[in-house]
Each structure stands twice: as structure tokens, then as C-alpha cells.
Amino acid sequence: MSGRSNAIGRLGEDAAAGYLAARGYEILQRNFRAGRGELDIICRRDGKIYFVEVKTRQQGAPVAPAEAVTADKRRRIFGAATLWLQKNGAGDAPCSFLLLTVQNSHSGAVSIDMVEDFLLW
């Protein structure tokens, strides 16, 4: 991934974390790595743990953010979430997976959409 792509992704993750916090989610951890898997954001609200994948694209990109979440990516997210739950003694906690798609417009405006339960637990 290029430096520009990393910067865009980081801005998207920051925007997503702010979006979640403003809606009452407590951010527990960001960028948890487990082997080939990574969890962008792990948060909690009302006793439920959410594993969040953030996909950011510039407006007009040839591939929509949600289309970038492949079956392989979903498997890696699930594996990382399982490991996080084990490491944190939270194996019995209710969980869900969120996908936040972040679109940056050329004017600098950001729009965020949330897809709940994009992986079935």
C-alpha cells in the first residue's frame, strides 16, 4: 500500500472512531493485529463488543469501499476477533461486526455509512 493510501486509510479510521464515539461506543482498541488479520477498531456499547472494519475511498474511486471486503478478508477478521476475545477473556461476550465505509469528497467532506452484522457471529 502506498504512503498516500495509508494516509487516506488512517484519516478514514480516525473519522470512523469519532463517528462511533459520538454515538456512544467506547473505543477499546485500534489496529489489533493477529497473524494476517487486523481489526481496525474494537469498541463496546451496551455490553456488546463490536469488531469494526473501516474501508475508505476517495469519491469516484473505481471500487466502492464495501466491495473491497473479500471473503478472505472476512475470514481474517473473524480469526482476529476470535483471538482478541480469547486474549481478553471475553469469549462469552455478545459480539457483532460492523463495516464502516468512509467516502472522502474532493471538497474534503466525509460521509460515513455503517453496515451492522456484516459478518454473522
Backbone as CSV, one residue per row, in Angstrom:
resi,resn,N_x,N_y,N_z,CA_x,CA_y,CA_z,C_x,C_y,C_z
1,MET,0.859,-1.178,0.000,0.000,0.000,0.000,0.898,1.231,0.000
2,SER,0.546,2.220,-0.788,1.353,3.435,-0.892,1.178,4.318,0.341
3,GLY,2.095,5.267,0.491,2.003,6.209,1.599,0.716,7.009,1.543
4,ARG,0.296,7.374,0.325,-0.959,8.125,0.177,-2.152,7.277,0.596
5,SER,-2.153,6.002,0.204,-3.238,5.098,0.605,-3.261,4.914,2.114
6,ASN,-2.079,4.778,2.714,-2.004,4.650,4.177,-2.571,5.890,4.849
7,ALA,-2.235,7.059,4.328,-2.717,8.314,4.920,-4.233,8.425,4.793
8,ILE,-4.775,8.063,3.638,-6.227,8.098,3.430,-6.907,7.108,4.372
9,GLY,-6.339,5.908,4.498,-6.903,4.907,5.396,-6.877,5.355,6.843
10,ARG,-5.778,5.983,7.250,-5.658,6.469,8.627,-6.684,7.569,8.902
11,LEU,-6.866,8.483,7.951,-7.877,9.528,8.114,-9.273,8.920,8.216
12,GLY,-9.530,7.901,7.415,-10.822,7.226,7.463,-11.049,6.540,8.801
13,GLU,-10.023,5.881,9.331,-10.144,5.225,10.626,-10.363,6.248,11.740
14,ASP,-9.665,7.372,11.664,-9.868,8.428,12.659,-11.306,8.964,12.602
15,ALA,-11.812,9.174,11.385,-13.190,9.659,11.220,-14.177,8.618,11.744
16,ALA,-13.905,7.350,11.468,-14.793,6.277,11.931,-14.797,6.186,13.457
17,ALA,-13.631,6.319,14.078,-13.560,6.272,15.543,-14.357,7.429,16.150
18,GLY,-14.250,8.611,15.566,-15.030,9.749,16.041,-16.524,9.538,15.850
19,TYR,-16.893,8.971,14.729,-18.299,8.661,14.420,-18.871,7.717,15.472
20,LEU,-18.108,6.660,15.790,-18.566,5.687,16.779,-18.649,6.307,18.176
21,ALA,-17.627,7.048,18.560,-17.607,7.679,19.891,-18.785,8.633,20.059
22,ALA,-19.111,9.369,19.006,-20.227,10.315,19.064,-21.568,9.599,19.213
23,ARG,-21.599,8.316,18.896,-22.835,7.528,19.003,-22.833,6.616,20.230
24,GLY,-21.926,6.873,21.154,-21.937,6.156,22.422,-21.114,4.888,22.489
25,TYR,-20.324,4.605,21.472,-19.449,3.435,21.511,-18.163,3.815,22.252
26,GLU,-17.706,2.930,23.125,-16.443,3.121,23.829,-15.350,2.412,23.020
27,ILE,-14.368,3.156,22.571,-13.272,2.570,21.795,-12.363,1.817,22.759
28,LEU,-12.201,0.515,22.533,-11.356,-0.314,23.385,-9.943,-0.446,22.834
29,GLN,-9.835,-0.564,21.520,-8.521,-0.750,20.897,-8.629,-0.443,19.410
30,ARG,-7.492,-0.019,18.872,-7.414,0.208,17.425,-6.235,-0.565,16.866
31,ASN,-6.393,-1.024,15.650,-5.342,-1.703,14.894,-4.757,-2.916,15.614
32,PHE,-5.638,-3.799,16.071,-5.206,-5.059,16.681,-4.790,-6.006,15.565
33,ARG,-3.565,-6.500,15.643,-3.042,-7.416,14.623,-2.933,-8.821,15.189
34,ALA,-3.334,-9.786,14.377,-3.268,-11.198,14.743,-2.910,-11.986,13.493
35,GLY,-1.652,-12.345,13.354,-1.219,-13.062,12.157,-1.472,-12.202,10.929
36,ARG,-2.228,-12.736,9.981,-2.554,-11.992,8.762,-3.791,-11.109,8.935
37,GLY,-4.460,-11.223,10.068,-5.681,-10.459,10.286,-5.444,-9.193,11.078
38,GLU,-6.297,-8.219,10.846,-6.248,-6.978,11.612,-7.676,-6.503,11.860
39,LEU,-7.872,-5.987,13.063,-9.145,-5.369,13.414,-8.895,-3.877,13.510
40,ASP,-9.584,-3.096,12.692,-9.347,-1.651,12.667,-9.738,-0.995,13.984
41,ILE,-10.923,-1.323,14.473,-11.420,-0.737,15.725,-12.179,-1.821,16.484
42,ILE,-11.955,-1.858,17.786,-12.732,-2.713,18.668,-13.396,-1.774,19.662
43,CYS,-14.711,-1.889,19.789,-15.425,-0.976,20.675,-16.536,-1.726,21.405
44,ARG,-17.156,-1.020,22.342,-18.221,-1.631,23.133,-19.336,-0.610,23.329
45,ARG,-20.551,-1.129,23.313,-21.714,-0.308,23.652,-22.781,-1.231,24.233
46,ASP,-23.343,-0.820,25.337,-24.408,-1.579,25.998,-24.012,-3.034,26.251
47,GLY,-22.752,-3.254,26.652,-22.283,-4.593,26.996,-21.929,-5.484,25.818
48,LYS,-22.068,-4.987,24.608,-21.778,-5.772,23.407,-20.464,-5.283,22.801
49,ILE,-19.628,-6.221,22.358,-18.356,-5.885,21.727,-18.555,-5.869,20.220
50,TYR,-18.012,-4.842,19.594,-18.107,-4.679,18.148,-16.709,-4.684,17.534
51,PHE,-16.555,-5.494,16.503,-15.330,-5.530,15.730,-15.623,-4.771,14.442
52,VAL,-14.849,-3.739,14.204,-15.167,-2.794,13.142,-14.110,-2.827,12.040
53,GLU,-14.577,-3.031,10.835,-13.738,-2.907,9.642,-14.055,-1.562,9.016
54,VAL,-13.019,-0.806,8.700,-13.192,0.509,8.087,-12.612,0.461,6.685
55,LYS,-13.394,0.857,5.711,-12.931,0.946,4.329,-13.138,2.376,3.854
56,THR,-12.062,2.979,3.405,-12.093,4.382,2.987,-11.733,4.488,1.514
57,ARG,-12.454,5.313,0.814,-12.175,5.569,-0.601,-12.405,7.043,-0.901
58,GLN,-11.724,7.515,-1.902,-11.978,8.844,-2.432,-13.244,8.766,-3.281
59,GLN,-13.994,9.832,-3.298,-15.199,9.898,-4.131,-14.807,9.602,-5.574
60,GLY,-15.589,8.757,-6.221,-15.332,8.421,-7.617,-14.339,7.285,-7.810
61,ALA,-13.892,6.656,-6.729,-12.963,5.527,-6.861,-13.649,4.409,-7.639
62,PRO,-12.874,3.644,-8.421,-13.479,2.603,-9.255,-14.114,1.460,-8.467
63,VAL,-13.679,1.251,-7.225,-14.231,0.184,-6.386,-14.835,0.821,-5.141
64,ALA,-16.103,0.539,-4.883,-16.773,1.063,-3.683,-16.130,0.457,-2.444
65,PRO,-16.145,1.170,-1.329,-15.484,0.658,-0.118,-15.964,-0.728,0.298
66,ALA,-17.259,-0.969,0.291,-17.792,-2.261,0.744,-17.347,-3.404,-0.164
67,GLU,-17.124,-3.131,-1.435,-16.705,-4.166,-2.378,-15.299,-4.669,-2.099
68,ALA,-14.536,-3.926,-1.314,-13.159,-4.298,-1.015,-13.056,-5.324,0.116
69,VAL,-14.175,-5.684,0.721,-14.165,-6.670,1.805,-14.445,-8.045,1.188
70,THR,-13.379,-8.737,0.862,-13.475,-10.036,0.199,-13.778,-11.141,1.202
71,ALA,-14.090,-12.323,0.696,-14.335,-13.481,1.565,-13.090,-13.784,2.392
72,ASP,-11.906,-13.684,1.798,-10.660,-13.914,2.535,-10.502,-12.888,3.652
73,LYS,-10.812,-11.638,3.363,-10.726,-10.580,4.375,-11.693,-10.864,5.524
74,ARG,-12.903,-11.300,5.216,-13.880,-11.617,6.257,-13.383,-12.759,7.144
75,ARG,-12.755,-13.771,6.551,-12.202,-14.882,7.338,-11.098,-14.385,8.274
76,ARG,-10.236,-13.513,7.759,-9.148,-12.980,8.591,-9.686,-12.115,9.730
77,ILE,-10.734,-11.351,9.471,-11.359,-10.530,10.520,-11.949,-11.437,11.598
78,PHE,-12.651,-12.479,11.183,-13.246,-13.407,12.138,-12.171,-14.063,13.001
79,GLY,-11.072,-14.495,12.376,-9.975,-15.119,13.122,-9.348,-14.162,14.119
80,ALA,-9.125,-12.922,13.708,-8.544,-11.920,14.606,-9.489,-11.623,15.759
81,ALA,-10.791,-11.564,15.486,-11.773,-11.304,16.539,-11.789,-12.446,17.555
82,THR,-11.723,-13.670,17.067,-11.690,-14.827,17.953,-10.471,-14.766,18.860
83,LEU,-9.324,-14.448,18.305,-8.097,-14.332,19.091,-8.199,-13.195,20.109
84,TRP,-8.751,-12.046,19.701,-8.893,-10.921,20.626,-9.777,-11.319,21.810
85,LEU,-10.882,-11.995,21.529,-11.776,-12.430,22.602,-11.056,-13.371,23.569
86,GLN,-10.275,-14.305,23.039,-9.526,-15.235,23.890,-8.499,-14.491,24.741
87,LYS,-7.739,-13.596,24.119,-6.691,-12.862,24.839,-7.256,-11.952,25.920
88,ASN,-8.469,-11.508,25.737,-9.072,-10.562,26.673,-10.102,-11.211,27.593
89,GLY,-10.158,-12.526,27.611,-11.069,-13.238,28.496,-12.526,-12.864,28.289
90,ALA,-12.876,-12.607,27.047,-14.235,-12.147,26.745,-14.968,-13.119,25.827
91,GLY,-14.592,-14.381,25.895,-15.167,-15.371,24.988,-16.672,-15.518,25.057
92,ASP,-17.271,-15.164,26.193,-18.722,-15.292,26.339,-19.470,-13.997,26.049
93,ALA,-18.752,-12.951,25.721,-19.386,-11.639,25.495,-20.187,-11.649,24.195
94,PRO,-21.341,-10.991,24.193,-22.059,-10.845,22.925,-21.240,-9.961,21.985
95,CYS,-21.210,-10.347,20.723,-20.364,-9.653,19.741,-21.123,-9.385,18.454
96,SER,-20.596,-8.440,17.716,-21.117,-8.147,16.387,-19.993,-7.556,15.555
97,PHE,-20.189,-7.530,14.262,-19.211,-6.972,13.341,-19.857,-5.804,12.601
98,LEU,-19.143,-4.708,12.545,-19.614,-3.520,11.834,-18.665,-3.222,10.682
99,LEU,-19.222,-2.764,9.597,-18.444,-2.241,8.484,-18.777,-0.768,8.365
100,LEU,-17.768,0.068,8.473,-17.954,1.498,8.257,-17.276,1.860,6.954
101,THR,-18.054,2.375,6.019,-17.499,2.831,4.759,-17.386,4.345,4.817
102,VAL,-16.212,4.807,4.503,-15.906,6.234,4.560,-15.589,6.702,3.154
103,GLN,-16.303,7.733,2.712,-16.043,8.318,1.392,-15.594,9.756,1.578
104,ASN,-14.439,10.064,1.024,-13.914,11.423,1.061,-14.247,12.102,-0.259
105,SER,-14.878,13.265,-0.181,-15.177,14.003,-1.409,-13.972,14.872,-1.764
106,HIS,-13.960,15.368,-2.966,-12.858,16.223,-3.419,-12.848,17.550,-2.670
107,SER,-13.977,17.929,-2.103,-14.050,19.179,-1.348,-13.584,19.008,0.096
108,GLY,-13.324,17.744,0.497,-12.878,17.490,1.863,-13.971,16.982,2.778
109,ALA,-15.210,16.955,2.296,-16.318,16.442,3.112,-16.196,14.924,3.226
110,VAL,-16.630,14.398,4.359,-16.560,12.962,4.615,-17.972,12.439,4.874
111,SER,-18.312,11.329,4.246,-19.590,10.671,4.552,-19.277,9.260,5.046
112,ILE,-20.030,8.841,6.059,-19.812,7.530,6.670,-21.133,6.775,6.687
113,ASP,-21.073,5.532,6.246,-22.221,4.632,6.317,-21.824,3.424,7.153
114,MET,-22.773,2.909,7.929,-22.498,1.761,8.788,-23.378,0.596,8.381
115,VAL,-22.740,-0.554,8.230,-23.440,-1.802,7.940,-23.260,-2.693,9.164
116,GLU,-24.372,-3.021,9.819,-24.299,-3.854,11.011,-24.301,-5.328,10.633
117,ASP,-23.632,-6.119,11.454,-23.589,-7.574,11.291,-23.144,-8.001,9.899
118,PHE,-22.098,-7.348,9.391,-21.652,-7.728,8.052,-20.973,-9.099,8.062
119,LEU,-20.632,-9.586,9.233,-20.234,-10.979,9.423,-21.207,-11.550,10.439
120,LEU,-21.717,-12.705,10.198,-22.617,-13.318,11.177,-21.787,-14.036,12.218
121,TRP,-22.004,-13.707,13.462,-21.244,-14.304,14.586,-21.837,-15.625,14.964
